[in-house]
Amino acid sequence: MSEKISLTCIGCPLGCTVNVVKSGNTIESISGNTCKRGYDYAQTEVLAPVRTVTSTVRVNGGRNPVVAVKTEAPIPKGKIKDCMKAIYNIKVNAPVAIGDVICDNIADTGVRLVASAND
């Protein structure tokens, strides 16, 4: 049996309503997108959703008690909770600069956690 899914695309500023018809793990059709990014977004969002995680980690001896961090690439949506638990337990020493690798493999995703600000 086919399932109809309606998404608002976030691939570009247009915010198209993209309609996906899915049967099991197979996409039967994608419509409503006005660009390829919309097609790609819908396909990923329906079959294997991913997110970029942003948060903060605690800093010892820095100008601020925390520094902003983010995953260097999107991670599977189902791993966000594990990622946040790992981030909660991280404490780094100052100085911290934008781009510094905070964790090489956050929550066993194969993705690095990097500083997105200076401490």
C-alpha positions as CSV (number, residue, x, y, z in Angstrom):
1,M,0.0,0.0,0.0
2,S,1.3,3.4,-0.9
3,E,1.8,6.2,1.6
4,K,1.5,9.9,0.6
5,I,3.8,12.3,2.4
6,S,3.7,16.1,2.1
7,L,6.9,18.1,3.0
8,T,7.9,21.7,3.0
9,C,11.3,21.8,1.3
10,I,14.1,23.6,3.1
11,G,16.6,23.1,0.2
12,C,16.3,26.7,-1.0
13,P,14.3,29.9,-0.1
14,L,11.2,28.9,-2.1
15,G,9.8,26.5,0.5
16,C,8.0,24.3,-2.0
17,T,5.4,21.8,-0.9
18,V,6.9,18.5,-2.1
19,N,4.6,15.5,-2.3
20,V,6.1,12.0,-2.0
21,V,4.4,8.7,-2.7
22,K,6.2,5.9,-1.0
23,S,5.7,2.2,-0.8
24,G,7.7,0.4,1.9
25,N,11.3,1.7,1.4
26,T,10.7,2.6,-2.2
27,I,9.8,6.1,-3.5
28,E,7.2,5.8,-6.3
29,S,7.0,9.5,-7.1
30,I,8.1,13.0,-6.0
31,S,6.3,16.1,-7.2
32,G,5.9,19.7,-6.4
33,N,9.6,20.6,-6.3
34,T,10.8,23.4,-8.5
35,C,14.5,22.4,-8.4
36,K,16.7,19.4,-8.0
37,R,17.5,20.4,-4.4
38,G,13.8,19.8,-3.6
39,Y,13.8,16.4,-5.1
40,D,17.0,15.5,-3.3
41,Y,15.7,16.8,0.0
42,A,12.5,14.9,-0.3
43,Q,14.3,11.7,-1.1
44,T,16.6,12.0,1.8
45,E,14.0,13.2,4.3
46,V,11.7,10.2,3.5
47,L,14.2,7.4,3.3
48,A,17.1,8.4,5.6
49,P,16.6,11.8,7.4
50,V,19.7,13.6,8.6
51,R,20.3,16.7,10.7
52,T,23.2,19.0,11.5
53,V,23.4,19.2,15.3
54,T,24.4,22.5,17.0
55,S,25.0,22.8,20.8
56,T,27.6,24.0,23.3
57,V,30.3,22.3,25.3
58,R,31.8,23.4,28.6
59,V,35.2,25.1,28.6
60,N,37.8,25.1,31.4
61,G,39.7,28.4,31.7
62,G,38.0,30.2,28.8
63,R,36.6,33.7,28.5
64,N,33.1,32.1,28.5
65,P,31.9,28.9,30.3
66,V,30.8,27.3,27.0
67,V,31.7,27.4,23.3
68,A,29.4,26.7,20.4
69,V,29.9,23.5,18.5
70,K,28.3,21.7,15.5
71,T,28.6,18.5,13.7
72,E,30.8,18.9,10.6
73,A,28.2,17.0,8.5
74,P,24.6,16.0,9.0
75,I,24.1,12.8,11.1
76,P,21.2,10.3,11.0
77,K,18.2,11.8,12.8
78,G,18.0,8.7,15.0
79,K,21.4,9.4,16.4
80,I,20.6,12.9,17.7
81,K,19.8,11.8,21.2
82,D,23.1,9.8,21.5
83,C,25.0,12.8,20.1
84,M,23.5,15.2,22.6
85,K,24.3,12.8,25.5
86,A,27.9,12.6,24.3
87,I,28.1,16.4,23.9
88,Y,26.8,16.9,27.5
89,N,29.8,14.9,28.8
90,I,32.4,16.8,26.9
91,K,34.6,19.4,28.6
92,V,37.5,21.1,26.8
93,N,40.3,23.3,27.9
94,A,40.8,26.8,26.6
95,P,41.8,28.1,24.2
96,V,39.2,26.9,21.6
97,A,39.1,28.4,18.1
98,I,36.6,28.1,15.3
99,G,37.2,24.8,13.5
100,D,38.9,23.0,16.3
101,V,37.9,19.4,16.4
102,I,36.2,18.7,19.7
103,C,35.4,15.0,19.0
104,D,36.6,12.9,16.1
105,N,33.6,10.5,16.0
106,I,30.5,11.9,17.8
107,A,28.2,9.1,18.9
108,D,29.8,6.6,16.5
109,T,28.4,8.5,13.5
110,G,31.8,8.9,11.8
111,V,31.2,12.7,11.9
112,R,33.5,15.2,13.7
113,L,32.2,17.7,16.2
114,V,33.9,21.0,15.7
115,A,33.9,24.4,17.4
116,S,31.8,27.0,15.6
117,A,33.0,29.9,17.7
118,N,36.0,31.0,19.7
119,D,35.9,30.6,23.5
